[in-house]
Amino acid sequence: MSQRELAEAVGISVGGVHYVLSALVERGLLKLGNFSASDDKRRYAYILTPKGLAEKAAITKTFLARKLEEYEALKREIEELKAEINADEREDRQDVRSRKGHG
């Protein structure tokens, strides 16, 4: 994927992509190497360094933990709503029975 394609995909300028990639290289999270599969030797490949892989793993772990918390909260909310619906249905049945008994 070219910097231009990446810029279009994330909705920022090519200059913005270059700035971010350069900062990641500077922080040691990416390394820059020649893209050997290309005939154009001016093309480069950005490769995650071991430090970059560790950072990606940490970010992924945090993301997954947050999503799991969201899932558990939704599951609790669904169970509460089901219990509420069941209680309402029981109440409705009792109302119908009491009306029949008084009618």
Residue pairs with C-beta under 8 A, 6 or more apart in sequence:
1 9
3 14
3 17
3 18
3 21
4 14
6 17
7 13
7 14
7 16
7 17
10 17
21 30
21 46
24 30
24 46
24 52
25 31
25 32
25 46
27 51
28 49
28 51
28 52
29 48
29 49
29 51
29 52
29 55
30 46
30 47
30 48
30 49
30 52
31 46
31 47
31 49
32 44
32 45
32 46
32 47
33 44
33 45
33 47
34 41
34 43
34 44
34 45
35 43
35 44
35 45
36 45
48 56
